[in-house]
Amino acid sequence: MKDLKKELQERKANHLYRSRRINDSPQQPEMVIDGRKVISFCSNDYLGLANHPEVKAAFIKGIEQYGAGSGAAHLINGHSRAHHGLEQELADFTGYPRALLFSTGYMANLGVIQALIGKGDTILQDRLNHASLLDAGLLCGARLMRYAHNSANDLDAKLASRTSGEKLVATDGVFSMDGDIADTTALVSSCKRHDAWFMLDDAHGFGVLGKNGKGTLEHTNTSVDNVPVYMATLGKALGTSGAFIAGSEDLVETVIQKARTWIYTTASPPAVAEATRTSLRIINSQPQLRDSLNDNIAYFRQCCEQQNITLMQSTTAIQPVITGETETAVNMSNALFEQGILITAIRPQTVPEGSARLRITLSAAHTREHIDKLVNAISAMQKMLSS
Ligand SMILES: *Cc1c(COP(=O)(O)O)cnc(C)c1O
């Protein structure tokens, strides 16, 4: 048996030891974490819906109607009118014929990929795809190939090298650690040339990108007809929990028959579906939330430019500050916490070696005062580090 204590100590020595902070407040910019008042810049609650009064009221009403838990898997007796209504509303909103709920995004990716491909097939993935897509690729038994980040040229060459079996190309819509957006137009053409499935994971685009919040496809003017498998999560911009896939009638029926992470798990509580239906209504009817988020992104980038803080190309709510060294990222994150600012350090294996970062995320709920405090604190710290 290996020595776990020794392994853990090595992790600590390499600044790779992960641990949790404890939160005592609702998910919102001003929080109480480990007993300290902080402004949080690491949530995926991009529109401030996690603690929205209408979403909470719908959740409570859902509990009164359906109770706390769903009691069983969707195919047994856990599929409620609330789940069914939400699936129809998600299909209408995204423009696909059907949508299907999963309990988490991780499970949605594992399930849909395993339902579509297996041994003898090939899955091609962007190098910077989310861990759940990579794991889905490993688990499904198909050959896994990774193409250079957002490179349709590299994808094209790799697709051309596969002459038999099904091919499935999967990409993040908004890359979760960098904040840049997939070049869907070029990726779609490449898939068409090689008769490959194209799957988009829009965890960070759904609800926030595009004029109507429909996500990366709306933002990049891509027709849903060109994207046979769409997946998005509900625990980020929608502020609740869960995920869904959307696609054709036949795709959804296939996933219902075959996806093990959908079949063999308890349906999420119906009340969560009721809360999510309210979130979706707010996303549909209140474009001003997206305007506030975009104003905050522009303001943050402008302040950073004035203070010589180097950012990546991102135009989305994900705005990383690269520190390179893992130790620097961890020390900066800890020092910021002492000053009342919460940003987690993202380190390898989550990002490539040498690209540790502070992953800042902005929300429509942040004020300019919050952003001023953040930028001033980072600027002071960078000056101290370089002097
Ligand atoms: C968060 C995330 C997931 C996983 O979704 P969960 O609902 O949190 O399990 C999948 N893909 C991407 C790109 C994500 O950012």
The ligand as a Gaussian input file, in Angstrom:
#p B3LYP/6-31G(d) Opt

LIG

0 1
 C      -18.945000      23.516000     -14.934000
 C      -18.717000      22.836000     -16.216000
 C      -19.205000      21.548000     -16.453000
 C      -19.808000      20.702000     -15.353000
 O      -21.067000      21.134000     -14.992000
 P      -21.625000      20.770000     -13.540000
 O      -23.086000      20.989000     -13.640000
 O      -20.950000      21.703000     -12.589000
 O      -21.268000      19.343000     -13.272000
 C      -19.069000      21.010000     -17.714000
 N      -18.445000      21.692000     -18.702000
 C      -17.934000      22.924000     -18.502000
 C      -17.267000      23.624000     -19.626000
 C      -18.041000      23.522000     -17.251000
 O      -17.515000      24.719000     -17.035000

